[in-house]
Amino acid sequence: MATSHQYEQWFRSADKDGSGYLTSKELSKALKAKGYKIGRKQLKEQFKQFDLDGDGKITLQEYLIAMGQVPEVLHKEATLRKAFEKADRNGDGNLDIGELNPIFVEMKKYLNPDEDLH
């Protein structure tokens, strides 16, 4: 799970205009950049959940409070989606052998040579 400091860094990078709060447009762009798949209706609901005082803006404090409410599984899915998108170099939505090979080469560096993968 991310730390409060990491959440704050993410918030500040999402706050493109430096206003100290996030608009729904900034939130949408930031979530998509992190690999979250979110539709307009979902975004509206998410924004309402984060905007605790209902003023149409998400402050850092509201964001930090709300992050405790987001299920961990959504963070894991977003992380996996972002990794997949990075590996899918041609952007076709599939991983072919040429795209998988570098992943396996990288994974091999971290495997114990005594482990049997069969």
Number of C-alpha atoms within 10 A of each C-alpha: 7 8 9 12 10 11 15 15 12 13 22 17 13 21 20 16 12 10 10 13 21 25 18 18 11 16 21 21 13 19 16 13 13 15 18 20 15 13 10 10 9 11 17 14 12 17 22 17 17 24 21 17 12 11 9 15 19 26 21 18 13 16 21 18 14 17 14 9 11 13 9 11 9 12 16 13 14 18 15 14 16 17 13 16 17 12 19 17 14 12 11 9 11 13 16 13 9 11 15 12 12 12 12 10 10 10 10 11 9 8 11 8 9 6 7 7 6 3
